[in-house]
Amino acid sequence: MYNRGIRGATTVEHNDRDEIYAATEALVAEMIERNAIDPETVSNVWITVTHDLDAAFPAVAVRKRAGWDFVPLMCALEVPVEGSLPRCIRLMIQVNTEKSQRDIRHVYQQGATVLRPDLAGQK
C-alpha cells in the first residue's frame, strides 16, 4: 500500500462564503468520484487558498460530507506570487491506496484548468 497525493484546484468569482463552500464541495466530490476515495483510506487533506479568499474555511465544506468528520483537514494560505491565479482553492488529498501514480486522477475545475492543462482533461 502506498500513500498517494491527489491534487485538485478550482476558482471562485467572488470572495463569498457560499460560493467558496459550493466550489469546494464540487471539487472534492469530483476528486472522490474519479478516484473512488473511501474516507477511511484518507490520511489527511491539505487545503490552500489565495490571499484574496478570506470569507470562509473551505474545510467546512469537506467536513460536511458523510464519513469525512474525522479526516484531518488543514487550511493555509497559498504563497502570494505576483501574477498568480486569483481566488483559487487547492486541495491535496492524501490516500492510502494500491494505485500507481499514473492511475491517480487529479481534478482541475473552473479557472484552475490553466494550472495544469495536461491534467485538466483527465478522466
Backbone as a printed PyTorch tensor [residue, N CA C, xyz], in Angstrom:
tensor([[[  0.8530,  -1.1760,   0.0000],
         [  0.0000,   0.0000,   0.0000],
         [  0.8980,   1.2380,   0.0000]],

        [[  0.4680,   2.2440,  -0.7260],
         [  1.2080,   3.4870,  -0.8560],
         [  0.3580,   4.6500,  -0.3710]],

        [[  1.0120,   5.7170,   0.0550],
         [  0.3120,   6.9550,   0.3540],
         [  0.5070,   7.8710,  -0.8460]],

        [[ -0.6050,   8.1740,  -1.5210],
         [ -0.5610,   8.9770,  -2.7470],
         [ -1.2830,  10.2980,  -2.5450]],

        [[ -0.7920,  11.3250,  -3.2110],
         [ -1.4400,  12.6260,  -3.1890],
         [ -2.3190,  12.7950,  -4.4140]],

        [[ -3.5260,  13.2800,  -4.1910],
         [ -4.4510,  13.5830,  -5.2760],
         [ -4.6600,  15.0870,  -5.2620]],

        [[ -4.2680,  15.7400,  -6.3550],
         [ -4.3480,  17.1890,  -6.4310],
         [ -5.6760,  17.6260,  -7.0310]],

        [[ -6.1130,  18.7890,  -6.5770],
         [ -7.3010,  19.4000,  -7.1510],
         [ -7.2540,  20.8890,  -6.9460]],

        [[ -7.8800,  21.6260,  -7.8610],
         [ -7.9360,  23.0820,  -7.7310],
         [ -9.1620,  23.6030,  -8.4550]],

        [[ -9.6550,  24.7160,  -7.9530],
         [-10.7870,  25.3920,  -8.5660],
         [-10.6790,  26.8780,  -8.2670]],

        [[-11.5340,  27.6470,  -8.8790],
         [-11.5780,  29.0790,  -8.6020],
         [-13.0160,  29.4970,  -8.3360]],

        [[-13.1570,  30.6430,  -7.7100],
         [-14.4770,  31.2470,  -7.4800],
         [-14.4590,  32.6500,  -8.0620]],

        [[-15.6350,  33.1660,  -8.3550],
         [-15.7480,  34.5190,  -8.9070],
         [-15.6370,  35.5940,  -7.8210]],

        [[-16.1370,  35.2600,  -6.6150],
         [-16.1990,  36.2500,  -5.5370],
         [-15.7150,  35.6540,  -4.2220]],

        [[-15.2490,  36.4970,  -3.3490],
         [-14.8610,  36.1080,  -2.0030],
         [-16.1310,  36.0150,  -1.1530]],

        [[-16.8750,  34.9610,  -1.3710],
         [-18.1930,  34.7740,  -0.7690],
         [-18.2520,  33.3990,  -0.1150]],

        [[-18.7070,  33.3340,   1.1290],
         [-18.7420,  32.0820,   1.8870],
         [-19.4530,  30.9710,   1.1320]],

        [[-20.6730,  31.2350,   0.6650],
         [-21.4410,  30.1890,  -0.0050],
         [-20.7860,  29.7460,  -1.3110]],

        [[-20.1900,  30.6690,  -2.0180],
         [-19.5080,  30.3220,  -3.2670],
         [-18.2600,  29.4790,  -2.9930]],

        [[-17.5280,  29.8190,  -1.9410],
         [-16.3470,  29.0320,  -1.5580],
         [-16.7650,  27.6190,  -1.1620]],

        [[-17.8200,  27.5010,  -0.3580],
         [-18.3050,  26.1730,   0.0320],
         [-18.7690,  25.3730,  -1.1740]],

        [[-19.5280,  25.9880,  -2.0730],
         [-20.0550,  25.2750,  -3.2420],
         [-18.9210,  24.8090,  -4.1610]],

        [[-17.9460,  25.6680,  -4.3930],
         [-16.8330,  25.2990,  -5.2640],
         [-15.9900,  24.1850,  -4.6360]],

        [[-15.7720,  24.2750,  -3.3410],
         [-15.0030,  23.2370,  -2.6460],
         [-15.7400,  21.9100,  -2.6860]],

        [[-17.0360,  21.9410,  -2.4450],
         [-17.8440,  20.7150,  -2.4750],
         [-17.8060,  20.0790,  -3.8700]],

        [[-17.9550,  20.8850,  -4.9110],
         [-17.9140,  20.3570,  -6.2780],
         [-16.5520,  19.7340,  -6.5820]],

        [[-15.4910,  20.3940,  -6.1330],
         [-14.1410,  19.8860,  -6.3690],
         [-13.9080,  18.5720,  -5.6440]],

        [[-14.1910,  18.5390,  -4.3620],
         [-13.9390,  17.3110,  -3.5950],
         [-14.8310,  16.1680,  -4.0760]],

        [[-16.0550,  16.4590,  -4.4780],
         [-16.9580,  15.4150,  -4.9960],
         [-16.3730,  14.7720,  -6.2500]],

        [[-15.8360,  15.5830,  -7.1470],
         [-15.2480,  15.0190,  -8.3680],
         [-13.9580,  14.2620,  -8.0660]],

        [[-13.1670,  14.7630,  -7.1180],
         [-11.9410,  14.0550,  -6.7390],
         [-12.2800,  12.6810,  -6.1600]],

        [[-13.3110,  12.6280,  -5.3230],
         [-13.7560,  11.3610,  -4.7270],
         [-14.2520,  10.4110,  -5.8030]],

        [[-15.0920,  10.9320,  -6.6980],
         [-15.6680,  10.0800,  -7.7440],
         [-14.6020,   9.5240,  -8.6810]],

        [[-13.7270,  10.3780,  -9.1570],
         [-12.7050,   9.9450, -10.1220],
         [-11.7190,   8.9360,  -9.5410]],

        [[-11.5320,   8.9980,  -8.2230],
         [-10.5240,   8.1480,  -7.5910],
         [-11.1030,   7.1060,  -6.6480]],

        [[-12.4390,   7.0070,  -6.5960],
         [-13.1190,   6.0320,  -5.7270],
         [-12.5610,   6.0970,  -4.3010]],

        [[-12.5590,   7.2910,  -3.7320],
         [-11.9750,   7.5020,  -2.4080],
         [-12.9730,   7.1470,  -1.3120]],

        [[-12.5290,   6.3010,  -0.4080],
         [-13.2570,   5.9900,   0.8200],
         [-12.5970,   6.8290,   1.9180]],

        [[-13.3540,   7.6100,   2.6830],
         [-12.7130,   8.4580,   3.6960],
         [-11.8510,   7.6900,   4.6950]],

        [[-12.1100,   6.4060,   4.8820],
         [-11.2830,   5.6000,   5.7990],
         [ -9.8610,   5.4080,   5.2770]],

        [[ -9.6430,   5.6380,   3.9680],
         [ -8.3020,   5.4860,   3.3910],
         [ -7.5500,   6.8110,   3.3360]],

        [[ -8.1950,   7.9010,   3.7370],
         [ -7.5820,   9.2350,   3.6560],
         [ -6.7610,   9.4980,   4.9090]],

        [[ -5.4770,   9.8190,   4.7170],
         [ -4.6500,  10.1340,   5.8840],
         [ -4.8230,  11.5980,   6.2840]],

        [[ -4.9790,  12.4960,   5.3050],
         [ -5.2090,  13.9030,   5.6030],
         [ -5.5080,  14.6650,   4.3210]],

        [[ -5.9910,  15.8880,   4.4890],
         [ -6.2770,  16.7690,   3.3580],
         [ -5.6780,  18.1370,   3.6540]],

        [[ -4.8480,  18.6070,   2.7420],
         [ -4.3160,  19.9590,   2.7980],
         [ -5.1430,  20.8240,   1.8710]],

        [[ -5.5370,  21.9810,   2.3490],
         [ -6.3150,  22.9240,   1.5600],
         [ -5.6120,  24.2740,   1.6250]],

        [[ -5.3610,  24.8570,   0.4670],
         [ -4.8160,  26.2140,   0.4610],
         [ -5.7540,  27.1220,  -0.3200]],

        [[ -5.7210,  28.3890,   0.0470],
         [ -6.4750,  29.4130,  -0.6730],
         [ -5.5370,  30.5810,  -0.9620]],

        [[ -5.8450,  31.3190,  -1.9960],
         [ -5.0780,  32.5180,  -2.2810],
         [ -5.4650,  33.5970,  -1.2770]],

        [[ -4.6050,  34.5830,  -1.1230],
         [ -4.7890,  35.6170,  -0.0960],
         [ -6.0800,  36.4120,  -0.2410]],

        [[ -6.7050,  36.3680,  -1.4200],
         [ -7.9310,  37.1380,  -1.6570],
         [ -9.2010,  36.3880,  -1.2490]],

        [[ -9.0590,  35.2100,  -0.6560],
         [-10.2090,  34.4380,  -0.1700],
         [-10.1330,  34.3030,   1.3470]],

        [[-10.9550,  35.0860,   2.0340],
         [-10.9670,  35.0210,   3.4940],
         [-12.3810,  35.0150,   4.0710]],

        [[-13.3740,  34.7150,   3.2300],
         [-14.7700,  34.7210,   3.6860],
         [-15.1850,  33.4160,   4.3590]],

        [[-14.3880,  32.3440,   4.1740],
         [-14.7730,  31.0440,   4.7360],
         [-13.5800,  30.0950,   4.7410]],

        [[-13.6640,  29.0910,   5.6040],
         [-12.7100,  27.9920,   5.6000],
         [-13.2520,  26.9110,   4.6670]],

        [[-12.5820,  26.5990,   3.5570],
         [-13.0630,  25.5480,   2.6630],
         [-13.1950,  24.1820,   3.3590]],

        [[-12.4440,  23.9710,   4.4220],
         [-12.5210,  22.6950,   5.1450],
         [-13.9260,  22.4150,   5.6580]],

        [[-14.6950,  23.4510,   5.9280],
         [-16.0700,  23.2660,   6.4060],
         [-16.8850,  22.4670,   5.3870]],

        [[-16.7050,  22.7690,   4.1020],
         [-17.4390,  22.0590,   3.0510],
         [-17.0220,  20.5900,   2.9740]],

        [[-15.7520,  20.3100,   3.1890],
         [-15.2710,  18.9240,   3.1550],
         [-15.8110,  18.1580,   4.3590]],

        [[-15.7470,  18.7780,   5.5180],
         [-16.1630,  18.1130,   6.7550],
         [-17.6500,  17.7570,   6.7640]],

        [[-18.4580,  18.4560,   5.9880],
         [-19.8950,  18.1850,   5.9250],
         [-20.2230,  16.8880,   5.1920]],

        [[-19.2710,  16.3500,   4.4430],
         [-19.5100,  15.1100,   3.7030],
         [-19.6340,  13.9360,   4.6720]],

        [[-20.5260,  13.0390,   4.3630],
         [-20.7250,  11.8440,   5.2060],
         [-19.4150,  11.0580,   5.2990]],

        [[-19.0090,  10.7420,   6.5270],
         [-17.8080,   9.9490,   6.7580],
         [-16.5180,  10.7450,   6.8100]],

        [[-16.5750,  12.0310,   6.5380],
         [-15.3720,  12.8540,   6.5000],
         [-15.1660,  13.6610,   7.7820]],

        [[-15.9970,  13.4580,   8.7860],
         [-15.9180,  14.2650,  10.0040],
         [-14.6640,  13.9990,  10.8380]],

        [[-14.0190,  12.8410,  10.6610],
         [-12.8050,  12.5410,  11.4260],
         [-11.5320,  12.6180,  10.5860]],

        [[-11.6550,  12.9750,   9.3030],
         [-10.4830,  13.1130,   8.4440],
         [ -9.7360,  14.3960,   8.8340]],

        [[ -8.4280,  14.3170,   9.0980],
         [ -7.6740,  15.5230,   9.4340],
         [ -7.6130,  16.4860,   8.2430]],

        [[ -8.0240,  17.7210,   8.4770],
         [ -8.0360,  18.7650,   7.4460],
         [ -7.2030,  19.9430,   7.9220]],

        [[ -6.4810,  20.5740,   6.9940],
         [ -5.6680,  21.7280,   7.3380],
         [ -5.7910,  22.7670,   6.2380]],

        [[ -6.1220,  24.0000,   6.6260],
         [ -6.1870,  25.1200,   5.6850],
         [ -4.9670,  26.0120,   5.8650]],

        [[ -4.5110,  26.5890,   4.7510],
         [ -3.3690,  27.5000,   4.7930],
         [ -3.4740,  28.4640,   3.6130]],

        [[ -2.6600,  29.5050,   3.6720],
         [ -2.5920,  30.4470,   2.5610],
         [ -1.5700,  29.9700,   1.5390]],

        [[ -1.9300,  30.1200,   0.2800],
         [ -1.0180,  29.8130,  -0.8220],
         [  0.0670,  30.8980,  -0.8600]],

        [[  1.2400,  30.5710,  -1.3460],
         [  2.3130,  31.5560,  -1.4870],
         [  1.8170,  32.6600,  -2.4310]],

        [[  1.8760,  33.9220,  -1.9950],
         [  1.3170,  35.0220,  -2.7960],
         [  2.2710,  35.5060,  -3.8950]],

        [[  2.4710,  34.6880,  -4.8980],
         [  3.3570,  35.0380,  -6.0080],
         [  2.6540,  36.0450,  -6.9170]],

        [[  3.3480,  37.1150,  -7.2400],
         [  2.7740,  38.1430,  -8.1030],
         [  2.3650,  37.5450,  -9.4460]],

        [[  1.1360,  37.8550,  -9.8660],
         [  0.6230,  37.3600, -11.1420],
         [  0.0130,  35.9750, -11.0900]],

        [[ -0.0460,  35.3740,  -9.8950],
         [ -0.6120,  34.0240,  -9.7990],
         [ -2.1360,  34.0730,  -9.9280]],

        [[ -2.7220,  32.9190, -10.1440],
         [ -4.1610,  32.7870, -10.3510],
         [ -4.9250,  33.2780,  -9.1220]],

        [[ -5.8330,  34.2400,  -9.2830],
         [ -6.5880,  34.7620,  -8.1400],
         [ -7.7660,  33.8750,  -7.7520]],

        [[ -8.2400,  34.0640,  -6.5290],
         [ -9.4340,  33.3960,  -5.9930],
         [ -9.4080,  31.8850,  -6.2420]],

        [[ -8.2970,  31.2840,  -5.8660],
         [ -8.0610,  29.8640,  -6.1390],
         [ -8.0550,  29.0440,  -4.8490]],

        [[ -8.6960,  27.8910,  -4.9210],
         [ -8.7430,  26.9250,  -3.8180],
         [ -8.0410,  25.6680,  -4.3170]],

        [[ -7.0570,  25.1950,  -3.5560],
         [ -6.3300,  23.9780,  -3.9350],
         [ -6.4880,  22.9300,  -2.8400]],

        [[ -6.6160,  21.6820,  -3.2440],
         [ -6.6940,  20.5660,  -2.3010],
         [ -5.6360,  19.5310,  -2.6430]],

        [[ -5.0910,  18.9110,  -1.6000],
         [ -4.2260,  17.7480,  -1.7480],
         [ -4.7790,  16.6950,  -0.7950]],

        [[ -5.4420,  15.7000,  -1.3660],
         [ -5.9820,  14.6050,  -0.5640],
         [ -4.9400,  13.4940,  -0.5690]],

        [[ -4.4790,  13.1070,   0.6050],
         [ -3.5090,  12.0250,   0.7130],
         [ -4.2450,  10.7510,   1.1180]],

        [[ -4.1460,   9.7430,   0.2350],
         [ -4.8650,   8.4890,   0.4570],
         [ -3.9000,   7.3150,   0.4880]],

        [[ -4.2840,   6.2990,   1.2200],
         [ -3.5640,   5.0310,   1.2150],
         [ -4.2370,   4.1650,   0.1630]],

        [[ -3.4420,   3.7210,  -0.8110],
         [ -4.0150,   3.0380,  -1.9590],
         [ -3.0100,   2.0850,  -2.5930]],

        [[ -3.5290,   1.1740,  -3.3800],
         [ -2.6840,   0.2910,  -4.1890],
         [ -2.4580,   0.8810,  -5.5760]],

        [[ -3.1220,   1.9870,  -5.8930],
         [ -2.9950,   2.5970,  -7.2190],
         [ -1.5880,   3.1430,  -7.4450]],

        [[ -1.1700,   3.1010,  -8.7020],
         [  0.1090,   3.7070,  -9.0740],
         [ -0.0840,   5.2090,  -9.2420]],

        [[  1.0200,   5.9410,  -9.3040],
         [  0.9370,   7.3890,  -9.5450],
         [  0.1720,   7.6580, -10.8450]],

        [[  0.4080,   6.8500, -11.8450],
         [ -0.2180,   7.0290, -13.1520],
         [ -1.7310,   6.8220, -13.0920]],

        [[ -2.2050,   6.0370, -12.1350],
         [ -3.6470,   5.7470, -12.0250],
         [ -4.4110,   6.8050, -11.2330]],

        [[ -3.7070,   7.7050, -10.5740],
         [ -4.3640,   8.7750,  -9.8100],
         [ -4.9380,   9.7910, -10.7900]],

        [[ -6.1560,  10.2490, -10.5260],
         [ -6.8360,  11.2240, -11.3850],
         [ -6.9700,  12.5500, -10.6400]],

        [[ -6.2060,  13.5320, -11.0900],
         [ -6.2300,  14.8580, -10.4970],
         [ -7.3660,  15.6650, -11.1280]],

        [[ -7.8540,  16.6760, -10.4140],
         [ -9.0330,  17.4100, -10.8660],
         [ -8.7510,  18.9150, -10.8480]],

        [[ -8.9600,  19.5410, -11.9880],
         [ -8.8210,  20.9900, -12.1120],
         [-10.1090,  21.5250, -12.7210]],

        [[-10.7640,  22.4280, -12.0100],
         [-12.0520,  22.9610, -12.4240],
         [-12.0010,  24.4710, -12.5930]],

        [[-13.0130,  24.9810, -13.2780],
         [-13.1810,  26.4260, -13.4680],
         [-11.8880,  27.0320, -14.0260]],

        [[-11.4940,  28.1820, -13.5010],
         [-10.3010,  28.8640, -13.9900],
         [ -9.0050,  28.1600, -13.6580]],

        [[ -9.0420,  27.1820, -12.7670],
         [ -7.8310,  26.4720, -12.3530],
         [ -7.3180,  25.4970, -13.4040]],

        [[ -8.0570,  25.2900, -14.4740],
         [ -7.5750,  24.3900, -15.5380],
         [ -6.2660,  24.9080, -16.1380]],

        [[ -6.0000,  26.2120, -16.0220],
         [ -4.7520,  26.7760, -16.5600],
         [ -3.5280,  26.3410, -15.7540]],

        [[ -3.7390,  25.8880, -14.5180],
         [ -2.6170,  25.4770, -13.6780],
         [ -1.9320,  24.2290, -14.2040]],

        [[ -2.7130,  23.2710, -14.6510],
         [ -2.1810,  22.0200, -15.1850],
         [ -3.0270,  21.5720, -16.3680]],

        [[ -2.9040,  22.2470, -17.5070],
         [ -3.7190,  21.8650, -18.6660],
         [ -3.4780,  20.4220, -19.1010]],

        [[ -2.3040,  19.8820, -18.7950],
         [ -2.0040,  18.4910, -19.1380],
         [ -2.8410,  17.5120, -18.3170]],

        [[ -3.2920,  17.9300, -17.1370],
         [ -4.0810,  17.0370, -16.2700],
         [ -5.5630,  17.4190, -16.2200]],

        [[ -5.8940,  18.6370, -16.6410],
         [ -7.2640,  19.1460, -16.5040],
         [ -8.2830,  18.2920, -17.2470]],

        [[ -7.9200,  17.7100, -18.3650],
         [ -8.8690,  16.9020, -19.1370],
         [ -8.8690,  15.4310, -18.7850]],

        [[ -8.1060,  15.0480, -17.7750],
         [ -8.0330,  13.6380, -17.3500],
         [ -9.3890,  13.1160, -16.9470]],

        [[ -9.7010,  11.9230, -17.3370],
         [-10.9580,  11.2780, -16.8970],
         [-10.6730,   9.9750, -16.2370]]])
